[in-house]
Amino acid sequence: MYVVLYFISGLFAANGVPHFIKGITGQQYQTPFGQPSGAFANVVWGSASFVIAWLLWHYVGLHRSLNHTVRYEIAFGVGVFVMALLLASLAGRGLEKNPKAAK
């Protein structure tokens, strides 16, 4: 169970990066609300993702045994990697539909 929670923590951590970066640079970016959202919404969404990732990491850290740490960090890393691939795929599709956004 803890491996799954670390994996989900990695998903949230990776998901927070593009939203936060786009937000602090003043750009619009797709949020789960359907349409591209403004900078403020993306900073909030990215920050919320970071907080959720940290809360999951902290919760699991309080309850796990210390002799299996590598397995949990690998699960976190796999979660980051999976979300990065998903975001890259979705961002690529968005640019294909709107070539002016790439400029």
Contact map, one row per residue, 1 for C-alpha under 8 A:
1111100000000000000000000000000000000000000000000000000000000000000000000000000000000000000000000000000
1111110000000000000000000000000000000000000000000000000000010001000000010000000000000000000000000000000
1111111000000000000000000000000000000000000000000000000000000000000000110011000000000000000000000000000
1111111100000000000000000000000000000000000000000000000000000000000000000010000000000000000000000000000
1111111110000000000000000000000000000000000000000000000110010000000000000000000000000000000000000000000
0111111111000000000000000000000000000000000000000000000110010000000000011011001000000000000000000000000
0011111111100000000000000000000000000000000000000000000000000000000000010011111100000000000000000000000
0001111111110000000000000000000000000000000000000000100100000000000000000001001000000000000000000000000
0000111111111000000000000000000000000000000000000001110110000000000000000001001000000000000000000000000
0000011111111100000000000000000000000000000000000000100000000000000000000011111100100000000000000000000
0000001111111110000000000000000000000000000000000000100000000000000000000001001101100000000000000000000
0000000111111111000000000000000000000000000000001101100000000000000000000000000100000000000000000000000
0000000011111111100000000000000000000000000000001100110000000000000000000000000100000000000000000000000
0000000001111111110000000000000000000000000000000000000000000000000000000000001110110000000000000000000
0000000000111111111000000000000000000000000001001000000000000000000000000000000000110010000000000000000
0000000000011111111100000000000000000000000011111100000000000000000000000000000000000000000000000000000
0000000000001111111110000000000000000000000001000000000000000000000000000000000000000000000000000000000
0000000000000111111111000000000000000000000001000000000000000000000000000000000000000000000000000000000
0000000000000011111111100000101000000000011011000000000000000000000000000000000000000000000000000000000
0000000000000001111111110000000000000000011111100000000000000000000000000000000000000000000000000000000
0000000000000000111111111000000000000000001000000000000000000000000000000000000000000000000000000000000
0000000000000000011111111111100000000010011000000000000000000000000000000000000000000000000000000000000
0000000000000000001111111111100000000111111000000000000000000000000000000000000000000000000000000000000
0000000000000000000111111110000000000010001000000000000000000000000000000000000000000000000000000000000
0000000000000000000011111110000000000010000000000000000000000000000000000000000000000000000000000000000
0000000000000000000001111111000000000111000000000000000000000000000000000000000000000000000000000000000
0000000000000000000001111111100000000110000000000000000000000000000000000000000000000000000000000000000
0000000000000000000001100111110000011110010000000000000000000000000000000000000000000000000000000000000
0000000000000000001001100011111000011110010000000000000000000000000000000000000000000000000000000000000
0000000000000000000000000001111111111000000000000000000000000000000000000000000000000000000000000000000
0000000000000000001000000000111111111000010010000000000000000000000000000000000000000000000000000000000
0000000000000000000000000000011111100000000000000000000000000000000000000000000000000000000000000000000
0000000000000000000000000000011111101000000000000000000000000000000000000000000000000000000000000000000
0000000000000000000000000000011111110000000000000000000000000000000000000000000000000000000000000000000
0000000000000000000000000000011111111000000000000000000000000000000000000000000000000000000000000000000
0000000000000000000000000001111001111100000000000000000000000000000000000000000000000000000000000000000
0000000000000000000000000001111010111110110000000000000000000000000000000000000000000000000000000000000
0000000000000000000000100111100000011111110000000000000000000000000000000000000000000000000000000000000
0000000000000000000001111111100000001111111000000000000000000000000000000000000000000000000000000000000
0000000000000000000000100100000000000111111100000000000000000000000000000000000000000000000000000000000
0000000000000000000000100000000000001111111110000000000000000000000000000000000000000000000000000000000
0000000000000000001101100001101000001111111111000000000000000000000000000000000000000000000000000000000
0000000000000000001111110000000000000011111111100000000000000000000000000000000000000000000000000000000
0000000000000000000100000000000000000001111111110000000000000000000000000000000000000000000000000000000
0000000000000001001100000000001000000000111111111000000000000000000000000000000000000000000000000000000
0000000000000011111100000000000000000000011111111100000000000000000000000000000000000000000000000000000
0000000000000001000100000000000000000000001111111110000000000000000000000000000000000000000000000000000
0000000000000001000000000000000000000000000111111111000000000000000000000000000000000000000000000000000
0000000000011011000000000000000000000000000011111111100000000000000000000000000000000000000000000000000
0000000000011001000000000000000000000000000001111111110000000000000000000000000000000000000000000000000
0000000000000000000000000000000000000000000000111111111000000000000000000000000000000000000000000000000
0000000010010000000000000000000000000000000000011111111100000000000000000000000000000000000000000000000
0000000111111000000000000000000000000000000000001111111110000000000000000000000000000000000000000000000
0000000010001000000000000000000000000000000000000111111111000000000000000000000000000000000000000000000
0000000000000000000000000000000000000000000000000011111111100000000000000000000000000000000000000000000
0000110110000000000000000000000000000000000000000001111111110000000000000000000000000000000000000000000
0000110010000000000000000000000000000000000000000000111111111000000000000000000000000000000000000000000
0000000000000000000000000000000000000000000000000000011111111100000000000000000000000000000000000000000
0000000000000000000000000000000000000000000000000000001111111110000000000000000000000000000000000000000
0100110000000000000000000000000000000000000000000000000111111111000000000000000000000000000000000000000
0000000000000000000000000000000000000000000000000000000011111111000000000000000000000000000000000000000
0000000000000000000000000000000000000000000000000000000001111111000000000000000000000000000000000000000
0000000000000000000000000000000000000000000000000000000000111111100000000000000000000000000000000000000
0100000000000000000000000000000000000000000000000000000000011111110000000000000000000000000000000000000
0000000000000000000000000000000000000000000000000000000000000011111110000000000000000000000000000000000
0000000000000000000000000000000000000000000000000000000000000001111110000000000000000000000000000000000
0000000000000000000000000000000000000000000000000000000000000000111110000000000000000000000000000000000
0000000000000000000000000000000000000000000000000000000000000000111111110000000000000000000000000000000
0000000000000000000000000000000000000000000000000000000000000000111111111000000000000000000000000000000
0000000000000000000000000000000000000000000000000000000000000000000111111100000000000000000000000000000
0010000000000000000000000000000000000000000000000000000000000000000111111110000000000000000000000000000
0110011000000000000000000000000000000000000000000000000000000000000111111111000000000000000000000000000
0000010000000000000000000000000000000000000000000000000000000000000011111111100000000000000000000000000
0000000000000000000000000000000000000000000000000000000000000000000001111111110000000000000000000000000
0011011001000000000000000000000000000000000000000000000000000000000000111111111000000000000000000000000
0010011111100000000000000000000000000000000000000000000000000000000000011111111100000000000000000000000
0000001001000000000000000000000000000000000000000000000000000000000000001111111110000000000000000000000
0000001001000000000000000000000000000000000000000000000000000000000000000111111111000000000000000000000
0000011111100100000000000000000000000000000000000000000000000000000000000011111111100000000000000000000
0000001001111100000000000000000000000000000000000000000000000000000000000001111111110000000000000000000
0000000000000100000000000000000000000000000000000000000000000000000000000000111111111000000000000000000
0000000000100000000000000000000000000000000000000000000000000000000000000000011111111100000000000000000
0000000001100110000000000000000000000000000000000000000000000000000000000000001111111110000000000000000
0000000000000110000000000000000000000000000000000000000000000000000000000000000111111111000000000000000
0000000000000000000000000000000000000000000000000000000000000000000000000000000011111111100000000000000
0000000000000000000000000000000000000000000000000000000000000000000000000000000001111111110000000000000
0000000000000010000000000000000000000000000000000000000000000000000000000000000000111111111000000000000
0000000000000000000000000000000000000000000000000000000000000000000000000000000000011111111100000000000
0000000000000000000000000000000000000000000000000000000000000000000000000000000000001111111110000000000
0000000000000000000000000000000000000000000000000000000000000000000000000000000000000111111111000000000
0000000000000000000000000000000000000000000000000000000000000000000000000000000000000011111111100000000
0000000000000000000000000000000000000000000000000000000000000000000000000000000000000001111111110000000
0000000000000000000000000000000000000000000000000000000000000000000000000000000000000000111111111000000
0000000000000000000000000000000000000000000000000000000000000000000000000000000000000000011111111100000
0000000000000000000000000000000000000000000000000000000000000000000000000000000000000000001111111111110
0000000000000000000000000000000000000000000000000000000000000000000000000000000000000000000111111110000
0000000000000000000000000000000000000000000000000000000000000000000000000000000000000000000011111110000
0000000000000000000000000000000000000000000000000000000000000000000000000000000000000000000001111111110
0000000000000000000000000000000000000000000000000000000000000000000000000000000000000000000000111111111
0000000000000000000000000000000000000000000000000000000000000000000000000000000000000000000000100111111
0000000000000000000000000000000000000000000000000000000000000000000000000000000000000000000000100111111
0000000000000000000000000000000000000000000000000000000000000000000000000000000000000000000000100111111
0000000000000000000000000000000000000000000000000000000000000000000000000000000000000000000000000011111
